Amino acid sequence: MENQEHRKEELYSQAIPAGKRRYFFDVKETRGGDKFITITESRKLFDNNTGEVYFEKNKMFLYKEDFDKFRQGFANALSFIETGIVPPPVVVEESWRGDDVDSKLDDIDFKF
């Protein structure tokens, strides 16, 4: 049953073979109807001790509210590789380090 529910969430999938690696781009949907992308890198490896082939997977989740920032950051990286010129940084309005959370914590009295 769990696999059937998982499959319902997947709306689109594309595998990109790249030598010993394979990249998967999957579009999924949360229960609330928000779409997001998972990017998975799968690498084919060989275990010298057991003589077996296995796959190592690394997965990243990319949510809709971050698409534009990710797209610009990726384009900047590609541009730098192609031209060697450092592009301007991606402008982000909010702090990714959670500074705003820290300031809210300063207002709480933790003495019990």
N, C-alpha and C positions, 0 to 999 in steps of 0.2 A: 504493500500500500504506500509506503514511504517513497519508493521509486516513482510511482505514478504521480504523486503529489509534486515531487521534484521535477519531473518532466513537464508538468503543466506550467511551471514557472519559466521554463526555457522557451523563448520566443524565436530565437535565431541562433545559429551556430555556424562558425566557419573555422576550418583547420588549415593552417598554412605550414606545409612541410618546408624545413630549412636545414638540410644536412642531418646532423645528429639531434637536432632540435625540432620541435613542432610547437607552433603557437596556436592557441585556440582563442577565438573571440566569441563569447557567448552573451547574448542579450537575454536578461531574465526580468522577472517582474515580482515585486514584493506583494505580500497579501493586500497591501493598501493600494496597489495599482501603479506604484512608481517603478519605472524601468531603470535598470542599471546594467553595466557591462562587467563581465569577469574576463580578465586576460590571464591565460595560463601558459606558462612555458613548461614543456615536458622535454626532459633530456634523457636520451638513451645512454645508460652507463653499464659497465661491466665490472662485476665483483671478482677480483683476482683470487680471493680466498675460496669462494664457492664455485666459481666458474659460471655463474648465472648472470643473465642480462636483466636489468631492472630499470625502472623509469623514476626519475626524480622530478617532482612537480613543484612549481612555484606559482602562486596564484595572487592576483591583485584584483580588488574590487574598485570600480570607478562609478561613482554616483552622479546622477544627472546634474546636480548643482555644481559639480566640479568639471564638467565636460569642457567648457570654454577655457578654463585655466590650464587644464591638461593639454588640450589641443595647442594652445599658444606655447606652453613649455616644450612640448614635443617638436613643434615647428621651429622654435628657437634652437633647440639642440641639433636638429637636422641642418638648419641654416649655418650654424657654427662649423659643423663637420664639412659642409660643402664649401664655405667661403673663408673660414678661419677668423671671421670678424665676430666679436662678441656682441650679440644682440641686446637690446634693452631688456631689463628684467620684466617678468610678468607682474603686473600691478595687482596686488591683492588687498582688498579693503579691510578684511578682518585679520586678526593675529592667529596664526596657526599654532603658536606655542601655548595658547590658552591664557595669555596675559589677562584677558578680561575675567576669566574665572578666578585667577589669583586675587585680583582686586576685590571681587565679591567676597572671597574668603576672608579678606582683611577685616570686613565688617562683622564677622561672626565671632561671638564670644565663646571660646572653646573650654572655658573653665566650668567644670561640673561639680 
